[in-house]
Amino acid sequence: MTERRRAGGIPLRAIPPNAVTALALCFGLSGVLFAIKGDWEKALASVVFAGVLDGMDGRIARLLRANSRFGAELDSLSDVTAFGVAPTLIMFLWSLQHAPKFGWTAALALAVCCALRLARFNSRMDADEQPHKSAGFLTGIPAPAGAGLAFVPVYLWLITGNELFRAWYLTMPWLVFIALLMISSVATYSWGSLRLRRSYRLLALAGVGLLVAALITEPWLTLLAISTIYLALIPFSMASYARVRRRRSAQG
């Protein structure tokens, strides 16, 4: 009976985090449906909410001690769908379908690079030596961040109403740039590496509350600001990792 249970199912405590992962996948694909209907705000909101759920499932799994290989594989499939396939289709329908050539190719770059990034992550999952991870950094930008950054032209269009930001000749190089960042070896900051002093924790809670309020009242302007700050931090994360690597070399 025990052997059959192990082979045929997952523990009950593993259902909540995997359900959240499946919900993130559904929201990502729902963004495509809204894009087909031309409801761009709901399309973006669906993918952004999928990113919020993606940040929750792993924490729920750790809280319930429900980490599993099944959950990791489901999470990767959900990520490549919600943050690779869905943004690809949304950006193509929004702008790149009007490109005379290579519009679909540029859009595909986002999905392909997202899949390659996740495959690279999965192949290193059991590796003993992961220099960036052991130092508290990520390699390249994660899939949810890549999807959010890919939408920067849409944020600008929604904020200003200027059709220039919808032009394929601006959207195409931007998507390719973000796709390359996803598979790059650039060291980026990881949420898990952040450590707050006790004296700053109340300020952090207040900041989170204000951020949520800003997302509710001015979502696109807030997401644009977050995207700008994230990109601006990349040179600092590269410099921080370089210092860590030099320090480790000196100690070794």
Secondary structure, 3 states (H helix, E strand, C coil): CHHHHHHHCCCHHHHHHHHHHHHHHHHHHHHHHHHHCCCHHHHHHHHHHHHHHHHHHHHHHHHHCCCCHHHHHHHHHHHHHHHHHHHHHHHHHHCHHHCCCCHHHHHHHHHHHHHHHHHHHHHCCCCCCCHHHHCCEEECCCHHHHHHHHCHHHHHHHHHCCHHHHCHHHHHHHHHHHHHHHHCCCEEECHHHCCCCHHHHHHHHHHHHHHHHHHHHCHHHHHHHHHHHHHHHHHHHHHHHHHHHHHHHHHC
